[in-house]
Amino acid sequence: MPTANPRRWWALVVLAAAQFMVIMDTSIIGVALPEMQRDLGFSQGELQWVFNAYVIAFGGLLLLGGRLSDLLGARKIFTTGWVVLIVGSVVAAAAQTAWVEVVGRAVQGVGGALIAPSAMTLLMMLFMHDPKELGKAMALYGAAAPAGGTAGVFLGGVFTEWLSWPWVFIIYIPIGAATLAATKLLPAVGGRRGSVDVLGAAAVTAGLALAVFAVVRAPENGWASRDTVLQLAGAAALLVLFFAVQKSVREPLMPLGIWRVPRLGSANLAMTLLGAAWIPMWYYLNLYLQQVLGYGAFASGAALLPMTGLLMIFMTVITAKLLAKLGAKPLIGGGLLVLAAGLLWLSAVEPTGTFAVDVLPASLVAALGMSLAYIPAMMAAMSGAPQEQAGLASGIVNTTYQVGSALGLAALTAVATSQGAGELGNLPALTDGFSAAFVWAAAISAVGGLITLLAMRGEKAMGSDSDPVTQDERVDA
């Protein structure tokens, strides 16, 4: 049995803090977006790049980050990721133009793509000696994600309202420095010999970025225009190249045989559609609160706290118990359908609406759906993978969620803009655009729920009565 690291629980604090910060990086900017738009000159359609630049770099490079962690050592890549994240935060905070802001956000995403997989590797190494300790560590590490999302919403409002929007990035500098100082608590792990699939990483990231760019520009250029068609064709070609490279190189980022793992395909489809529905909802709900209801940054952040608080409670306390009793399939499918109901309810927003009537109840229903689906989909994607491929399965499911988020936000921004969301100051037009985005997000989530239930039919649902693991094992998991 491997010897337990005496500093493992202190090391877990460092790793959980990293998870907290990576997730907070996607939520803290939400309430700051209108201020950034005014100061940096983003158009309504271009504003999504503040979010998508991070998501594309993060999602597109997660598999590469995991591979580098294996080859060069997890602690080294974890440390490098924090250095990169700090650099990106400095650039984003100091930006005076829109394009510099987008570059800073992309650099932050690169840092996150190095931090997330290396942190998971370090956690597994610290606690693999005891399955029960590993289960506790995973629960604490997992709880840092919704906590980061909740803190980001609140702090984004505080910083933007009483300081200025650059502080949503400045906060990462002292925290990053403290984390770097604490990395001595982490185990020093040597790498191993092997090659890096640079071409595959470049192809998937460039293909995703080009696809998002094409969708964003399509309302202006025309969906059937030569530019849009060529850009989408180029994105498809790059993604085909990625899969061709994975099939041909000796050490690919994503060995295609992993897709034979039970539940991996259906769970990843669910995660893709979950991201494509949830992130646009969060994005446009922020804009509705500030641009239509006239909320300030702090009030907008506070208005989202009930939703994020419900997410945190359900994900950390309730969902795991439901997963043990019901299995993954009904929670994923049912959660996506509940999310669709909440989104459809949100689509009834009015230009003269109120938080209590138009936002609060619908957002809580949507959050309930998200909290039911997210963790079961993650667990279903990883549960069928052999131990030596668990890290790869985790990287793939995180990547598909980020890809779904980026493409969903790009597509629904095109829908919202075409329905009037680009007309700042015109409250009825803005509301019509935001409502259209909520309707289409509801459709995506509903389709995801139905497909997931059908796709998992015949597969052994995790935690069901037919699952060979015992009840105690299910609870520990």
N, C-alpha and C positions, 0 to 999 in steps of 0.2 A: 504493500500500500504506500503511495507517495506520502512524504512527510508534509505536514501542514505548515504553511508559512506563518510565523508568529505575528506578522504585521498585516495579515490578509484583510482584517476588518477595516483597518485604517486605509489600506489600499482601495477597498471597496468604496470608501467615501470619495476618494479621488475619481474613481471610474464613474460613480453615480453622478458626481458633479459634472463630469464631462458629458454624460447623457443629458442631464438637465440643461446644460448650456447649448448643446447642439439642437435640441428640440425648441428651446426658448428662442433660438435664432430665427425660427420660422414663424413664431407668433408675436414677437415683440415689435415687429415693424408694422403690424396691421393697423393699429390706431394712429401711427405716425404717417401713413401714406398720404393723406390730404395735405399735410404740412410740407412733406417732401415734394409733392406735386407742384405746389405753389412756388416753393423756393428754387427748384431745379428745372422747372419748365417741362415736366412730363405732360403729354397729352393723356386724356382719359384712357385711351387704348394702350398707350405705351407704359402706363403706370405698372401694369402687371409684371414688367421685366424686373422690377425691384424684388419681387418674389421669385419669379421663374429663373432668373440668373443663378440664384442660390440653388434652387431645386434641380436644375439641369446639371450643374457641376457636381452637386452632391450625389444625385441619383446615377448620373452617367459614370462616375468614377468610384462608386462604392466597391465594385468587384475588383478594380485595380488596387484600391486601398487594402482590401483583404489579402490580395496576392503579395503586395509589397510587405505587409505585416508578416506573412509566412517566410518570405525570403530574407528580409533584412532585420527582422526582430520586432516584436510587437511594441516594446517600450520605445524603441527608436522611432518607429512610425507614429506612435501616439504623441511623442514629444514634438516631432516635426509637424504634425497636424496642428498642434496648438500654436506653434510659431507662425504657420501659414494663416491660421484663423486670426491671430492678432494683427498681422500685416493687412489682411483684408479689412479688418475692423477699422484700422487707421485710415485706409484709403476711403472707405465708405463714409466715415465720420467727417473727413476733410473735403469731400466732394463739393465742387461748386457747379458742376454740370451734370446732366442726366447720364451721359455715357460713362463718366468716371464713377458715378454711383453704381451703375450696372457692373462695371469691372470689379469694384470692391466687393460687391455681393457675390460675384462668381468666385473670387479668390476665397471668400469665406466658405463657399460651398466646397471648394477643393480641400480646405482644412477639415471640414466636417467629414468628408469622404475618407480621410486618413484616420481621423479620431474614432469614428463609430466602430469599424470592424476590428481595429487594434484593441479597443477597450473590451470588446466582447471576447477576444482571444485571451487577453490578460485575466479577465474574470474567470474564464473556464480553467485556466492554468492554476489560479489561486485556490479554487474550491473543488476541483475535480476529485480530490482525495476522499470526499464525503458527499454522497448524493443528497443527504438531507441539508447539509450546509449549502450545497450548490443551489438547491431549491429556494432556500431563504435568501441567498445572495441574488438570485435571479429576480425574485419578487421585489426586493429593495431596489435593484437596478431598474426594473421595469416601472416601478412607481415614480422614478425620477422623470420619466417622459411626460405623463400628464401634469406632474408638478411643474415642470419647465414650461409647458404650454400655458398653465394658469398664471404662473409668475410673469411670463412674457406679456400676456394681455394686460395685467395690472401695471407692471413697470413701464411698459410702453406708454400708457396713459399718463403716469406720473411724470416721466421724463419729458414727454412732449408738451404737456400742459404747463409745467412749472420750470423747466429748463429749456431745452430745445431738442428737435429731433435727432441731431448728431449724437446725443447721449444714449440713444438706443444701441449705438455701436461702441461708444467710448467705454461703456460698462464692461465690455469683453477684455479690455486691455489689463486692468488690475486683476480681474479674476483669472485671466489667462496666465499672467505672471505668477500668481499664487499657485496655480495648478502646476506650472512648470517647476516651481520650487519643490512641490510635493511629489514629483515623479520618482524621487529616490525611494519612496515607499513601494514602488512597483517592482516586480521581479525582472531582473535583467535576463532576457531570453535571446539566445543566439539564433540566427537565421539558418537557412539551409540553402544548398545550391539549387539553382534552377533559373529559368528564363522568365522574362516579363513580356506579356503579350501587349506591347505598346500599340500595334496596329489595331487590334481589336478594341482596346480602350478608346483610341482616337475615333474609330469608326462609329461606335455606339453613341459616344457623346456628341460628335458632330451631327450624326443623323437625327438625334433627338432635338438638338438646337435648331437645325434647319427645318424640321417639321413644325416646331413651335413658331418659328419666324414666319413660315409660310401661312399658317393658320391666322396669326396675328395680322398679317398684311392683307389677307384675302378680302376682307370687306372693302378695303380701299382699292386694291388692284382688280377685284373681281375673281370669283371662285373658278371661273373657266378661262381666266386670262393666261397668257403665255407664261408670265412670271410665276404665278401660283402653281401652274401645272409643272413647270420645270423644277421649282423648289421642292414640291412634294415628291416628284420623281427622283430628285437627287437625294432626298431624305430616305426614300425607300431603297435606293441603290446602296447607300451607306449602311443601312441596317442589314440588307442582304449580304453585303461584304462582311459585316461583323459575324454573321452566322457561318459564312463560308470559311472565315479565318478560324473560328472555333472548331470547325470540323477538320481543319487541315494541320494546325500547329500541334506540336507535341505536348505543350503545357498551356492549354487555353485558359482564359479567365473563367469561362463557363463551359465545362465539359457537357456536351449535349446529352450524354447518357443520364444526367441528373434528372431529366424530365420524365424518366421512367419511374421515378419515386411516386408511390401512391399519394394522391391528394395534392401534389405539388402544383399541377397545372390548374386545377379548379380553384385552389386557394389563391394562387397568384392572379388569376382572372378576377376573383373577388376583390383582392387588394387594389388592383388597377382601377376598377370601377368605383371602389370606395374612395380612393384618392381623387378620382375625376369628379365625384359628386361633393365630397366634404370640403375640399379646399376652395372651390369657387363659392360655396355657401358662406364660409368664414370670410372670404375676401369681400364679397358683395354685401354681406351683413354689416361689416365695418363701414363701407361706403354709404350704405343706406342711413345708418345712424348719424353720420357726420354731414353728409351732403344733402340729405332730405330732411331728417328730423332736426338737424342743426346742433347736434351734440358736440361738445368740445372733446379733446383727446382723452382727458381723464374720465369724463362721463361715459364716453364710448367704451373705454376699457372696463369700467365698472359694470356697464350694462352687459358685458359678455362674461363676467365672472360667474353668474349662476350656471351658465352652460358649461364652462370649463370646470367649475367645481363639481357638477354632476358627473362629468367625464372622469375626473380624478377618483371620486368615490366609487363609481361603478367598476372602473378598470382595476382598481387595487383591492376592492373588497368583495364585490358581488359577482362579477363576471367569471372569476376563477371557480367559484362554487357552482354556478350554473353550468359551466363547462364540464365539470366532473359529473354532474347529474344528467345532463341532456346530450352531451357530445357537441362537436363543432358544427355539424351541418345545420341544425335548426337555429343556432345562434347566429351564424354568418348570414344565412338566407333571411331569417326573421329580422335581424338587425338592419340589413340593407333595406328591407321593406318598411321598417319603422322609420328609418332615415328618410326614405322617399315620402312618407306621410308628412313628416315634419317639414320637408322642403316644399311640398305642395301647399301646406298651410302657410308657409312664409311667402309664397307667391301671391298671396292676397293682400300684401302690404299696400298702404295708401299714402298719397302725398301728404295728407293731413293726419297720418296715423300716430299712434302712441306706442311707447315701449311696452306697457302692460298688456295691450291688446294685440298689437301687430308683431311683436318680437318675442317677448318672454315665453309664452306657452309653446309656440312653434319651435323656438330654438331649443327648449328643453326636450321636446320630443325628438328632434334631430340628434341631439347629443346622446340621448338614450340609445338610439339606433346605432350610432357610431361606437359607443362603448360596448354594445353587445357583439358587434361584428369584428372589431379590430384585433383583439387578442386571440380569439378563436381562429381567425384566418392566419395569423402569424404562427400559432401553435400547429395548426393543421398542415401548413407548408413545411414545417420542420420535423414533425413527428415521424414521418415515414422515412426520413433520410438516415442512412447509416452514420455512426458517430464521426467517421472521418470526413463526411460530407455535410455535417450539420452547419458548419460555418458558411459553406457555399450556399446552402439552402436559405440561411438567414440573410445573406447578402442579396440573393435573388429576390426574395419577397420584399425586402426594403427597397430595392431598386424599382420593382414594378409599382410599388405605391408612389414613389417619387415621379416615375414616368407618367402614371395616371394623373397625378396632381398637375404636372406641367401641361400635358396635352389637354386635360379637362379645363383648366383655367384659360388656356389659349382659345379653345373652341367656344367656351361660353362667354368669353370677352367679345369674340366676334359676334355672337348672337345678341348679347346685351347692347353692343354698340349699334348694331343694325336696327335695334328697337328703340333707340333714343338715349342710351346711357352715356353717350358722348356729349350731350348738350348740358354742360354745367350751368347751373342756375335755373334751368327749366325743370321744376320739381315733378310735374306730371310725366315728362319725357324720361327723366332719370328713373322714376319709379317704374315706368313701363319696361325699361331696359333691365333693371334689377329683377323685376318680377319674371321676365322671360328667362333670365339666367337660372332662377330658382326652379321654374317649371322644367327646364331641360335637365338640370341637375337631378330633379326628382325622377325623371324618366330614366336617366342613367342608373340611378340607384335601384329603381324598381326592376329594370332589366337585369342588373347584377344579382339581385336577390333571387329572381326566378331562375336565371341560368345556373347560379350556384347550387340551388336545390336540385336541379335536374342533373348537373354535372357530377355532383357528389352521390347521386343515386347509385347504389350498388357498391359504393366504397364504404369501408368500415369507418363510421363516424367516431372520432376520438372521444373516448369517455362513454361510449354507448355500452349497452349490456353485452354486445358482441365483442367488445374490445377485450383482448386477453389480459390487459393489465388489471391489477387489483384496485379496489377502491382506495386503499391507502396510497398506492402509487399515483393514482389520479390526483388525489388531494395534494400530495407533495409536488407534483408537476405543476 
